[in-house]
Amino acid sequence: MGEQLISILPIAGSVCLAVACALWVAASNAEARRIQAQLRVRLRDNEGRLEQSEAVLASDPGLILVWGEAEGHAPSLPVPAADLPRGTAPMAPNHIAGDFEAVLGRIERTPAEQFRTFLARLAPEGLQSFAQALEELRGRGTPFSMVIDRKDHGEFEATGQTIGPRAIVRIRDVAGAVREVKRLGDLLKETDDSARGLASLLHSLPTPVWRRTEDNKLAWVNRAYVKAVEADSPEEVLEKGLELEAGAKRLAQRVRQEETTLCERHHFVTAGKRRAMDLVEAPLPGGTGGLAIDHTETEELSRVLDETEQAHDRTLDKLATAVAIFGPDKILRFSNQAFAQLWDLDQSWLETLPPHSEILERLREDRRLPEQRDFRSWKASRLALYTEATGVEDDTWHLPDGRSLHIVCSPHPLGGLIFLYEDVSERIALESQFNTLIEVQRKTLDNLDEGVALYGTDGRLELHNEALEKIWDIPTEKLEGRPHINDVIALSKDLFDQEEDWRQIRSRVTGGEGARTSVKRRIDLHNGSVVQFEVQPLRSGQTLVTFLDLTAEANAERALQDKNDALEAADRLKTAFIENVSYQLRNPLTSILGFSEMLETGIAGPMSEQQTGYVGDVIVAAKQLRDLINDILDLSMIEAGTLSLDLEQVDVFGLLEGASSNAVTRAEDSSVQISLDVDREIGDLIADKSRLRQVLFNLLSNATRHAGAGGRVVLGARREAGQIRLWVSDTGSGLDASAQMHAFDSFSSSDISGGGRRAGLGLALVKSFIELHGGWVSLESHAGKGTTVTCMVPERTPFTEAAE
């Protein structure tokens, strides 16, 4: 056991020693790593400072030459004597910093080469002086500052000093500084010229300009300012401190306090006139500056513009056309009453000046806009007009309520858009109706038998129908393309070549105002047709020419004329026959009447009562036959136009009184009462007395005969508006309607319920005699209530007036 312990102890000791060594090594490594980390940090800091220093040195516009041993720099070496003059071979610097290329114009690899290049640029005298100064600096630490001449006649500025063991020389190109001084001099001259030019410009301005010092005094004014304050010179203004307006100094004071540009409008009298000016004051170095902008004309124009706009708005308000004006910002600027009424919008809401898009949205909600499949895109296209519209654009909207609107959009001179909305529903309806009427008219014209040609103011055919082509046998294609009237005439001359008639038509179509008269003529065509043409100038300047085919009418007219000639011949034959027969009957009738009256008087001896009655009947029949023959002769003469009136002044009352007395005598046996209804002072008239007496005799005879036993007949007269009204009325049985229609016909008669009354020739003669006097006759009768015949006779017949 003891031996084992003895053998183990050395081993245990070794182990403990090894462990202790390991612990010591571990502790040493940790301290080393800490120190190493600190060194790395210091290294990074030094490297950063070094980079910063090198950056600063590299940014220097000149050269920095460093002599002295230092870590990281090349050692100082002498420049080869072969490149430099004798005795001027200083040691090369250890380090050169700065913009070597900017100073020397080239780049060398080592400081020695760079230094040699620098020395080679120097003039001999300059090189020698620099070498001596550099030697003193490096040997004794003597600083220097000198200008070194160069071979190119330029100069380097060299400054040397020592910092610790190092000698540092700073080299600058003096030529750059000279150039900078020259540049600054040129800039000063340019600035001075600009200042003088600016002053001249300000003096030439029509508006006052001034500058103030820090103590708010005028330091400079232009000539317009001098004129405005009515001074003689700028010096007088500055000396007296003449202010353009009292508020100008207060405004300048505010500008200095607030350090900003201010503008105020003032109204004051300048140069003898009251002006409106904007005083503008701005802060300047060492004071302030200002100018006065004259807005007198602008204010006046603004006032006139406002008045014009107001008048314009009032005028637009009275228009029936809806008007809406939107600004460049698409905001409503103006709308008239017609706009509010058209869209049924509240006027108070429109006065809030809503945007265009909002108006469209409201109209869409109220279903007052045309139906759109994509309203958003449609609205965007409407709003795009503010930027895309280059001229007047129009459109037609058909609204859901059946209205049609014509929309006109045009750019506003001041920006924005002007919209005009016109309700054209009625116009479109009228156009539709007009087009329909035109089409109907065209169809109607084509169905007319009358040829129609409408010529324009240029003499060209504007409208025609098929009948025109048919009458003149002209193919349709020949009349297409608005041919001139001369061409139409040329196409028609095959059927009618009378130049005079065509000249009348042509002169009224193409002639001046004096030649445009109506004309109507009948012409015979070569094909046997008869055509009536009529030229009618229209107010529009057009001319309407119609051609009516009268061939059938002409044939019928000729037939009627032949028949009329035959009837006139027959009438003449009848008249002659009646006259002959009447003459032949009147002679034996006169003998019969004469012998009968002789027998009645007893010349041939006494007769029995029965014989006397027979003779009396013969006399009455003979007289009736005589009157009938006379009536027939009168009618025949009237129809033949050979009966003339023997006019004289007739006493109307005497005429009626005589006719009444004669009728009373003849009516004694029939117990008919005859009365007279006439004013004794009725006066006279110009007429044929015998014919009027015959008229009254026939009327009274007819009335007395048919008044019936115990009946009553009235004969009357009245003066009415230049005429004499004569009438005879009875209380007989009257005429029915059919009898009244033929009462005045010759040789006609009408019976009344049992054949009591017959018209005969009496009323026919009455009608004829009154019409010869220029009057007229009427009959009024009622069955069972009697008959009244009225004759209206002019106071002076037309024949009398013609004779006078």
C-alpha positions in Angstrom: 0.0 0.0 0.0 2.8 2.5 1.0 4.7 1.6 -2.1 1.6 2.3 -4.2 1.1 5.7 -2.6 4.7 6.6 -3.2 4.4 5.6 -6.9 1.1 7.6 -7.2 2.3 10.9 -5.6 4.6 11.9 -8.4 1.9 11.3 -10.9 -0.6 13.3 -8.9 1.9 16.1 -8.6 2.4 16.1 -12.3 -1.3 16.3 -12.9 -1.8 19.2 -10.6 1.1 21.0 -12.2 -0.4 20.4 -15.6 -3.7 21.7 -14.4 -2.2 24.8 -12.9 -0.3 25.5 -16.1 -3.4 25.1 -18.2 -5.2 27.6 -16.0 -2.4 30.1 -16.3 -2.3 29.8 -20.1 -6.0 30.3 -20.3 -5.9 33.4 -18.2 -2.9 34.8 -20.3 -4.8 34.2 -23.6 -7.9 36.1 -22.4 -5.8 39.1 -21.4 -4.1 38.9 -24.7 -7.3 38.8 -26.6 -8.6 41.9 -24.6 -5.5 43.8 -25.4 -5.7 42.8 -29.0 -9.3 44.0 -29.3 -8.3 47.4 -27.8 -5.5 47.7 -30.3 -7.8 46.9 -33.2 -10.2 49.7 -32.0 -7.3 52.2 -31.7 -6.1 51.0 -35.2 -9.5 51.7 -36.7 -9.6 55.1 -35.1 -6.1 56.0 -36.3 -6.9 54.7 -39.8 -10.1 56.9 -39.8 -8.2 59.9 -38.6 -5.5 59.2 -41.2 -8.1 58.9 -44.0 -9.7 62.1 -42.8 -6.4 63.9 -42.8 -5.5 62.6 -46.2 -8.9 63.7 -47.5 -8.4 67.1 -46.1 -4.9 67.3 -47.6 -6.1 66.0 -50.9 -8.8 68.6 -51.1 -6.3 71.4 -50.8 -6.2 73.5 -54.0 -2.4 73.7 -53.8 0.5 71.3 -52.9 1.7 70.4 -49.4 5.3 69.1 -49.3 6.4 67.2 -46.1 10.1 66.5 -45.1 11.1 64.4 -42.1 11.2 60.6 -41.3 7.7 59.3 -40.6 6.1 55.9 -40.8 4.4 55.3 -44.1 6.3 58.0 -46.0 9.1 57.6 -48.5 12.5 58.9 -47.3 13.9 62.2 -48.5 16.1 61.7 -51.5 18.1 64.3 -53.5 16.8 65.3 -56.9 19.1 64.2 -59.7 21.5 67.1 -60.5 21.2 66.5 -64.2 17.6 67.9 -64.2 18.3 71.0 -62.2 20.8 73.9 -62.3 24.0 73.6 -60.3 23.6 74.2 -56.5 19.8 73.8 -56.6 19.3 70.2 -55.8 17.3 70.0 -52.6 16.2 66.8 -51.0 12.9 65.5 -52.3 10.0 65.5 -49.7 8.9 62.4 -48.0 5.3 63.0 -48.9 3.4 65.3 -51.2 -0.4 66.0 -50.8 -2.9 68.2 -52.6 -4.2 68.4 -56.2 -0.9 67.9 -58.0 -2.6 67.5 -61.4 -4.5 70.8 -61.0 -1.3 72.7 -60.1 1.3 71.1 -62.4 -1.0 69.6 -65.1 0.3 66.0 -64.9 0.6 63.1 -62.5 3.9 61.5 -61.3 4.3 58.2 -59.5 6.6 59.1 -56.6 7.2 62.2 -54.5 10.7 62.5 -55.9 9.3 62.6 -59.5 6.6 65.0 -58.5 9.0 67.3 -56.7 11.4 67.2 -59.7 8.4 68.1 -62.0 7.6 71.0 -59.7 11.2 72.3 -59.7 11.4 72.0 -63.5 8.5 74.5 -63.7 10.4 77.2 -61.8 12.5 80.0 -63.3 16.2 79.9 -62.4 16.0 82.8 -60.0 12.9 81.5 -58.4 14.4 78.0 -58.1 17.5 79.3 -56.4 15.6 81.4 -53.9 13.2 78.5 -53.1 16.2 76.1 -52.6 17.9 78.4 -50.2 14.7 79.0 -48.2 14.0 75.3 -48.1 17.5 74.6 -46.8 17.1 77.2 -44.1 13.7 75.7 -43.1 15.0 72.2 -42.9 18.3 73.1 -41.4 17.4 75.8 -38.9 13.6 75.7 -38.9 13.4 79.2 -40.4 9.9 79.7 -41.8 9.4 81.6 -45.0 6.7 83.0 -47.3 7.7 83.9 -50.8 6.5 84.2 -54.4 8.4 82.1 -56.9 8.6 83.0 -60.6 7.8 80.3 -63.1 9.1 79.7 -66.5 5.7 80.4 -68.1 5.7 83.9 -66.4 3.4 82.7 -63.8 4.0 82.7 -60.1 3.8 80.2 -57.2 3.2 81.3 -53.6 5.3 79.2 -51.2 4.9 79.2 -47.4 7.2 77.0 -45.2 7.1 76.1 -41.5 8.2 73.3 -39.2 5.9 71.2 -37.2 7.9 69.0 -34.8 10.6 67.3 -36.7 8.9 67.8 -40.0 9.3 70.6 -42.4 6.1 71.5 -44.3 5.9 73.7 -47.4 2.5 74.9 -48.9 2.6 75.7 -52.6 -0.3 77.7 -54.3 -0.8 78.8 -57.8 -1.0 82.6 -57.6 -2.3 82.7 -61.2 -5.6 81.3 -60.0 -5.9 84.0 -57.4 -5.1 86.6 -60.0 -7.7 85.1 -62.3 -10.2 85.2 -59.3 -9.4 88.9 -58.7 -9.9 89.6 -62.4 -13.1 87.7 -62.4 -14.3 89.6 -59.3 -13.3 92.9 -61.0 -15.2 91.9 -64.2 -18.1 90.9 -62.1 -18.0 94.2 -60.2 -18.0 96.1 -63.5 -20.8 93.9 -64.8 -22.7 94.5 -61.6 -22.1 98.2 -61.9 -23.3 98.3 -65.5 -26.3 96.3 -64.5 -27.0 98.7 -61.7 -26.8 101.7 -64.0 -28.9 99.9 -66.6 -31.4 99.0 -64.0 -31.5 102.6 -62.7 -32.1 103.7 -66.3 -34.8 101.2 -66.8 -36.5 102.2 -63.5 -36.2 105.9 -64.6 -38.0 105.0 -67.9 -40.8 103.2 -66.1 -44.2 105.1 -66.0 -44.8 103.9 -62.5 -43.1 105.5 -59.4 -40.3 103.5 -57.9 -38.3 104.3 -54.7 -35.8 102.9 -52.2 -35.6 103.7 -48.5 -32.8 103.5 -45.9 -33.0 101.7 -42.6 -34.3 104.8 -40.9 -37.3 104.9 -43.4 -36.0 107.9 -45.4 -36.1 108.1 -49.2 -32.7 107.2 -50.6 -33.5 107.0 -54.4 -36.5 107.7 -56.6 -37.1 107.5 -60.3 -38.4 110.2 -62.7 -42.0 108.9 -62.5 -41.9 109.4 -58.8 -40.6 113.0 -59.3 -43.4 113.7 -61.8 -46.0 112.1 -59.4 -45.1 114.4 -56.5 -44.7 117.4 -58.9 -41.1 118.0 -58.1 -38.3 119.3 -60.3 -35.6 116.6 -59.7 -34.9 113.5 -57.7 -32.5 115.6 -55.5 -35.4 117.8 -54.5 -37.5 114.8 -53.6 -34.8 113.4 -51.4 -33.9 116.7 -49.8 -37.5 117.5 -48.9 -38.6 113.9 -48.3 -41.7 114.3 -50.5 -43.9 111.2 -50.0 -46.1 109.9 -52.7 -48.8 109.2 -50.2 -48.9 109.6 -46.4 -49.5 105.8 -45.9 -46.4 104.9 -47.8 -44.1 105.4 -44.8 -46.4 103.4 -42.5 -46.4 100.6 -45.0 -42.5 100.6 -45.1 -42.4 100.5 -41.3 -44.6 97.5 -41.3 -42.4 95.8 -43.9 -39.3 96.2 -41.7 -41.2 94.9 -38.7 -42.8 91.9 -40.4 -39.8 91.4 -42.8 -42.1 90.5 -45.7 -43.4 92.2 -48.9 -46.7 94.1 -48.4 -49.2 95.7 -50.8 -51.9 98.2 -50.1 -54.3 100.1 -52.4 -54.6 103.8 -51.8 -56.6 106.5 -53.6 -54.9 109.9 -53.8 -54.3 112.8 -56.1 -51.1 112.7 -58.1 -50.1 114.9 -61.0 -53.5 116.7 -60.6 -55.6 113.6 -61.0 -57.2 111.2 -58.5 -55.6 107.8 -59.0 -56.1 104.3 -57.5 -52.6 102.8 -56.9 -51.2 99.7 -55.3 -48.3 100.6 -53.1 -45.9 97.6 -53.0 -43.1 97.7 -50.4 -40.5 94.9 -50.1 -37.5 94.4 -47.7 -34.1 95.1 -49.2 -30.6 94.9 -47.7 -30.1 98.2 -45.8 -33.7 99.3 -46.1 -36.8 98.7 -48.2 -37.9 99.3 -51.8 -41.2 100.0 -53.3 -43.2 100.9 -56.4 -46.7 102.2 -57.1 -48.9 100.3 -59.7 -51.6 102.5 -61.2 -54.9 100.6 -61.2 -57.2 103.5 -62.0 -58.1 102.2 -65.5 -58.3 98.7 -64.1 -60.8 99.8 -61.4 -62.8 101.7 -64.1 -62.7 98.7 -66.4 -63.6 96.5 -63.5 -66.6 98.7 -62.7 -67.7 98.8 -66.3 -67.2 95.0 -66.5 -69.3 94.6 -63.4 -72.0 96.7 -64.8 -71.7 94.9 -68.1 -71.9 91.6 -66.4 -74.9 92.7 -64.4 -76.6 93.9 -67.6 -75.6 90.7 -69.3 -77.0 88.7 -66.4 -80.3 90.7 -66.5 -80.5 90.2 -70.2 -79.9 86.4 -70.0 -82.5 86.2 -67.2 -85.1 87.4 -69.7 -84.2 84.9 -72.3 -86.4 81.9 -72.9 -83.2 79.9 -73.6 -81.7 78.3 -70.5 -78.1 79.5 -69.9 -75.5 78.1 -67.4 -71.9 79.4 -67.1 -69.3 77.3 -65.3 -65.8 78.5 -64.4 -62.5 76.7 -65.1 -62.9 75.0 -61.7 -66.2 73.4 -63.0 -68.2 75.5 -60.5 -71.5 77.2 -61.5 -70.9 80.9 -61.9 -74.2 82.0 -63.4 -77.6 80.5 -64.4 -80.7 82.3 -65.5 -84.3 81.7 -64.5 -85.0 79.7 -67.6 -82.3 77.2 -66.5 -84.0 76.7 -63.2 -87.4 76.4 -64.8 -86.1 74.0 -67.5 -84.6 71.6 -65.0 -87.1 72.3 -62.1 -84.2 73.2 -59.8 -84.5 75.3 -56.6 -83.2 78.8 -57.3 -81.8 79.1 -53.8 -79.8 75.9 -54.3 -78.4 77.2 -57.6 -77.4 80.4 -55.8 -75.0 78.3 -53.7 -73.0 77.8 -56.9 -72.8 74.0 -56.9 -70.2 72.1 -59.0 -71.2 70.8 -62.5 -70.9 67.2 -61.4 -73.3 67.7 -58.5 -75.8 69.3 -60.8 -75.6 66.3 -63.1 -76.0 63.9 -60.2 -79.1 65.7 -59.0 -80.6 65.7 -62.5 -79.9 62.0 -62.8 -81.7 61.4 -59.4 -84.7 63.3 -60.7 -84.6 61.4 -64.0 -84.3 64.5 -66.1 -81.2 63.4 -68.0 -81.1 61.1 -71.1 -81.0 57.5 -70.0 -77.4 56.2 -70.0 -76.0 52.7 -69.9 -72.9 53.9 -68.1 -73.7 57.2 -66.4 -70.2 57.5 -64.8 -68.4 57.4 -68.2 -71.0 59.7 -69.7 -70.6 62.2 -66.9 -66.8 62.0 -67.2 -67.1 62.8 -70.9 -69.2 65.8 -70.1 -66.7 67.1 -67.6 -63.8 66.4 -70.0 -65.2 69.2 -72.2 -63.5 71.7 -69.8 -60.1 70.6 -71.1 -60.9 69.1 -74.5 -63.4 71.5 -76.0 -61.8 73.7 -78.6 -64.8 75.2 -80.3 -68.6 75.2 -80.2 -70.1 71.8 -79.7 -73.8 70.9 -79.9 -75.9 67.9 -79.1 -79.5 66.8 -78.8 -80.8 65.2 -75.6 -84.1 63.2 -75.6 -85.3 63.3 -72.0 -87.4 60.6 -70.3 -90.3 63.1 -69.9 -90.6 63.3 -73.7 -88.9 66.6 -74.2 -86.0 67.2 -76.6 -83.3 69.7 -75.8 -80.7 71.2 -78.1 -77.4 71.6 -76.1 -74.8 74.1 -77.2 -71.4 74.2 -75.4 -68.7 76.7 -76.1 -65.6 77.8 -74.2 -65.9 81.0 -72.1 -63.4 83.7 -72.9 -62.3 83.9 -69.3 -62.1 80.1 -68.9 -64.8 77.5 -68.3 -67.7 76.7 -70.4 -71.0 78.2 -71.5 -74.0 75.9 -71.9 -77.2 76.8 -73.8 -80.2 74.6 -73.4 -83.1 75.1 -75.8 -86.3 73.1 -75.6 -86.8 72.0 -79.3 -89.6 69.5 -78.6 -92.1 71.7 -80.4 -89.7 72.4 -83.2 -88.9 68.7 -83.7 -92.6 67.9 -83.6 -93.2 70.7 -86.2 -90.4 69.4 -88.3 -91.8 65.9 -88.2 -95.2 67.3 -89.1 -93.7 69.4 -91.8 -91.8 66.5 -93.2 -95.0 64.5 -93.1 -96.9 67.3 -94.8 -94.2 67.6 -97.4 -94.4 63.9 -98.1 -98.2 64.0 -98.1 -97.9 67.0 -100.4 -95.6 65.2 -102.7 -97.9 62.2 -102.8 -100.8 64.6 -103.3 -99.1 66.4 -106.1 -98.2 63.1 -107.8 -101.9 62.2 -107.7 -103.1 65.5 -109.1 -104.2 65.8 -112.7 -102.7 69.3 -112.8 -99.0 69.5 -113.7 -97.0 71.4 -111.1 -93.6 73.0 -111.4 -91.9 75.0 -108.7 -88.9 77.1 -109.7 -86.4 78.6 -107.3 -84.9 82.0 -107.3 -82.1 80.8 -109.5 -84.6 79.7 -112.2 -84.0 76.0 -111.5 -86.7 73.4 -111.1 -87.0 72.5 -107.5 -90.3 70.4 -107.4 -92.6 68.8 -110.0 -95.1 66.0 -110.2 -95.9 63.2 -112.5 -98.7 65.0 -114.2 -96.2 67.6 -115.5 -94.2 64.8 -117.1 -97.3 63.3 -118.6 -98.8 66.5 -120.0 -95.5 67.5 -121.7 -94.4 63.9 -122.4 -91.0 64.4 -120.7 -89.1 61.4 -119.2 -88.5 61.5 -115.5 -84.7 61.4 -115.8 -84.7 64.6 -117.9 -86.2 66.6 -115.0 -83.8 65.3 -112.4 -80.8 67.4 -111.2 -82.7 70.7 -111.0 -82.7 71.7 -114.7 -83.0 75.4 -115.6 -86.2 76.7 -117.0 -84.5 77.2 -120.3 -83.8 73.4 -120.4 -87.4 72.6 -119.5 -88.7 74.9 -122.2 -86.3 73.2 -124.7 -87.8 69.8 -123.7 -91.4 71.1 -124.2 -91.1 72.8 -127.6 -91.9 69.6 -129.5 -95.5 70.1 -128.3 -95.7 73.9 -128.1 -93.3 76.2 -129.8 -95.0 79.6 -129.3 -92.1 81.7 -128.1 -94.2 84.6 -126.8 -96.0 82.3 -124.3 -92.7 80.7 -123.1 -91.2 84.2 -122.9 -94.0 85.2 -120.4 -93.3 82.2 -118.3 -89.5 82.7 -118.4 -89.7 86.4 -117.5 -91.8 85.8 -114.5 -89.6 83.0 -113.2 -86.2 84.7 -113.8 -87.1 88.4 -114.1 -86.9 91.1 -111.5 -89.5 92.3 -109.0 -91.4 94.3 -111.6 -91.7 91.3 -114.0 -93.0 88.9 -111.3 -96.7 89.1 -112.0 -99.4 86.5 -112.3 -100.4 85.3 -115.8 -103.0 82.8 -116.9 -103.4 81.5 -120.5 -104.9 78.6 -122.5 -102.8 77.1 -125.1 -103.4 74.4 -127.8 -100.7 71.8 -128.1 -99.6 70.1 -131.3 -101.1 66.8 -130.1 -104.6 68.2 -129.9 -104.6 68.8 -126.2 -105.7 72.0 -124.6 -103.7 73.2 -121.6 -104.2 76.1 -119.3 -101.0 77.4 -117.7 -100.8 79.7 -114.7 -97.7 81.5 -113.4 -97.9 82.6 -109.7 -94.9 84.3 -108.1 -94.5 83.4 -104.4 -93.4 85.7 -101.6 -90.3 83.5 -100.9 -89.0 84.4 -104.4 -90.0 81.1 -105.9 -92.4 80.8 -108.8 -95.2 78.3 -109.1 -96.2 77.2 -112.6 -99.2 75.0 -113.1 -100.5 73.2 -116.3 -104.1 72.0 -116.3 -105.1 69.6 -119.1 -108.5 71.1 -120.3 -108.9 68.8 -123.3 -112.0 67.1 -121.9 -113.4 70.3 -120.6 -112.7 72.0 -123.9 -114.5 69.3 -125.8 -117.4 69.5 -123.3 -117.4 73.3 -123.7 -117.6 73.1 -127.4 -120.5 70.6 -127.1 -122.2 72.9 -124.6 -121.6 75.9 -126.9 -123.1 74.1 -129.8 -126.1 73.2 -127.6 -126.4 76.7 -126.3 -126.3 78.1 -129.8 -129.1 75.7 -130.7 -131.1 76.7 -127.6 -130.6 80.4 -128.4 -131.8 79.8 -131.9 -134.8 77.9 -130.6 -135.5 80.7 -128.1 -135.3 83.3 -130.8 -137.6 81.1 -132.9 -140.0 80.8 -129.9 -140.0 84.6 -129.3 -140.6 85.3 -133.0 -143.4 82.7 -133.0 -145.0 84.2 -129.9 -144.8 87.7 -131.3 -146.3 86.5 -134.6 -149.0 84.5 -132.9 -149.8 87.4 -130.5 -150.1 89.7 -133.4 -152.3 87.4 -135.3 -154.5 86.8 -132.3 -154.8 90.5 -131.3 -156.5 91.6 -134.5 -159.5 89.2 -134.4 -159.6 89.6 -130.7 -160.0 93.3 -131.1 -162.9 92.7 -133.6 -164.6 90.3 -131.2 -164.3 92.7 -128.3 -165.6 95.6 -130.4 -168.6 93.8 -131.8 -169.4 92.3 -128.4 -169.4 95.8 -126.8 -171.7 97.0 -129.7 -174.1 94.2 -129.1 -174.1 94.9 -125.4 -175.0 98.6 -126.0 -178.0 97.6 -128.2 -176.8 99.0 -131.5 -177.9 95.8 -133.3 -181.2 95.8 -131.5 -182.6 94.8 -128.2 -181.5 91.4 -126.7 -183.1 89.2 -124.2 -181.6 89.0 -120.7 -180.0 85.7 -121.5 -178.4 87.0 -124.7 -177.1 90.1 -122.8 -175.5 87.8 -120.2 -173.8 85.7 -123.0 -172.5 88.8 -124.6 -171.2 90.1 -121.2 -169.3 86.8 -120.7 -167.8 87.1 -124.2 -166.6 90.6 -123.4 -165.0 89.5 -120.1 -163.3 86.5 -121.8 -162.0 88.7 -124.6 -160.5 91.2 -122.1 -158.8 88.4 -120.2 -157.4 87.0 -123.5 -156.2 90.5 -124.4 -154.4 90.9 -121.1 -152.9 87.4 -121.4 -151.6 88.3 -124.9 -150.2 91.5 -123.7 -148.4 89.7 -120.8 -147.0 87.2 -123.3 -145.7 89.9 -125.5 -144.1 91.7 -122.5 -142.3 88.5 -121.4 -141.1 87.8 -124.8 -139.7 91.3 -125.2 -138.0 91.0 -121.8 -136.4 87.7 -122.7 -135.3 89.0 -126.0 -133.8 92.1 -124.3 -135.8 94.5 -126.4 -138.0 95.9 -123.7 -136.8 99.3 -122.4 -138.0 101.4 -119.5 -139.5 104.9 -119.9 -138.0 106.5 -116.7 -139.6 109.5 -115.0 -140.1 111.0 -111.6 -142.9 109.0 -110.0 -145.0 110.1 -106.9 -145.1 106.9 -104.9 -148.1 107.9 -102.8 -150.1 108.9 -106.0 -149.0 105.6 -107.7 -150.3 103.5 -104.8 -153.5 105.5 -104.3 -154.5 105.1 -108.0 -153.7 101.4 -108.0 -155.8 101.0 -104.8 -158.8 102.9 -106.2 -158.8 100.8 -109.4 -158.6 97.6 -107.4 -161.4 98.7 -105.1 -163.7 99.3 -108.1 -163.0 95.8 -109.5 -163.4 94.1 -106.2 -166.8 95.5 -105.3 -168.6 92.3 -106.4 -166.3 90.0 -104.4 -166.7 92.0 -101.1 -162.9 92.0 -100.6 -161.6 94.8 -98.4 -158.6 96.7 -99.8 -156.6 99.1 -97.6 -153.6 101.4 -98.2 -150.6 101.5 -95.8 -148.3 104.3 -97.0 -147.0 107.7 -95.7 -148.4 110.5 -97.8 -144.9 112.2 -97.5 -143.0 109.1 -98.8 -141.7 111.1 -101.7 -140.7 110.3 -105.3 -138.6 107.8 -107.2 -137.2 107.5 -110.7 -138.9 104.6 -112.5 -141.1 103.5 -115.4 -144.5 104.6 -114.0 -146.6 102.4 -116.4 -144.6 99.3 -115.6 -144.8 99.9 -111.8 -148.6 100.5 -112.3 -148.7 97.1 -114.2 -146.8 95.5 -111.3 -149.2 96.8 -108.7 -152.2 95.9 -110.9 -151.0 92.3 -111.3 -150.2 92.0 -107.5 -153.6 93.5 -106.5 -155.5 91.4 -109.1 -153.8 88.2 -108.0 -154.4 89.0 -104.2 -158.0 90.1 -104.7 -158.9 87.1 -106.7 -157.4 84.7 -104.1 -158.2 86.6 -100.9 -161.7 84.9 -100.8 -165.1 86.4 -100.0 -164.8 88.9 -97.1 -161.0 88.7 -97.3 -158.6 91.6 -96.8 -155.8 93.0 -99.1 -153.2 95.6 -98.0 -151.1 97.7 -100.3 -148.2 99.4 -98.6 -144.9 101.2 -99.2 -141.9 102.3 -97.1 -138.6 104.1 -97.8 -135.6 102.1 -96.6 -131.9 102.9 -97.1 -132.1 104.3 -100.7 -134.9 101.9 -101.7 -138.7 101.8 -101.8 -140.2 98.7 -100.4 -143.6 97.9 -102.0 -145.7 95.1 -100.8 -149.1 93.5 -101.2 -150.5 91.0 -98.6 -153.7 89.1 -98.6 -155.6 86.8 -96.1 -156.1 84.0 -98.6 -155.3 80.3 -98.2 -151.6 80.9 -99.2 -149.1 78.7 -101.1 -147.3 75.6 -100.0 -143.6 75.2 -100.2 -143.5 73.5 -103.6 -145.7 76.2 -105.1 -143.5 79.0 -103.6 -140.5 77.6 -105.4 -142.1 78.1 -108.9 -144.3 81.1 -108.1 -142.2 83.5 -110.3 -141.6 81.0 -113.2 -143.2 81.9 -116.5 -146.1 79.8 -117.6 -146.3 77.9 -114.4 -149.2 77.5 -112.0 -149.9 75.9 -108.6 -153.1 74.8 -107.1 -153.9 75.1 -103.4 -155.9 72.2 -101.9 -158.6 71.7 -104.4 -157.4 74.0 -107.2 -158.4 77.3 -105.7 -155.3 79.5 -106.6 -153.2 79.6 -109.7 -150.1 81.8 -110.2 -150.2 82.3 -113.9 -148.0 85.0 -115.7 -148.7 87.8 -113.2 -145.9 87.1 -110.7 -143.4 86.3 -113.5 -144.1 89.8 -115.1 -143.8 91.4 -111.7 -140.4 89.8 -111.1 -139.2 90.8 -114.6 -140.3 94.4 -114.3 -138.8 94.9 -110.9 -135.5 93.4 -111.9 -135.4 95.7 -114.9 -135.5 98.5 -112.4 -132.5 97.0 -110.6 -134.5 95.6 -107.7 -135.7 92.3 -106.5 -138.9 90.5 -105.4 -139.6 88.1 -102.6 -142.6 86.0 -101.5 -143.6 84.9 -98.1 -146.6 82.6 -97.7 -148.0 80.2 -95.1 -150.8 77.8 -95.8 -154.0 79.1 -94.3 -152.4 82.5 -93.3 -152.2 84.4 -96.5 -149.4 85.6 -98.8 -147.2 88.7 -98.9 -145.3 89.7 -102.1 -142.5 92.3 -101.5 -140.8 94.4 -104.2 -137.6 96.4 -103.5 -137.1 99.2 -106.0 -134.1 101.5 -105.9 -134.8 105.2 -105.7 -132.6 105.7 -108.7 -132.2 102.8 -111.0 -128.7 101.8 -112.3 -129.8 102.9 -115.8 -130.5 106.4 -114.5 -127.1 106.6 -112.8 -125.3 105.4 -116.0 -127.2 107.9 -118.0 -126.2 110.7 -115.7 
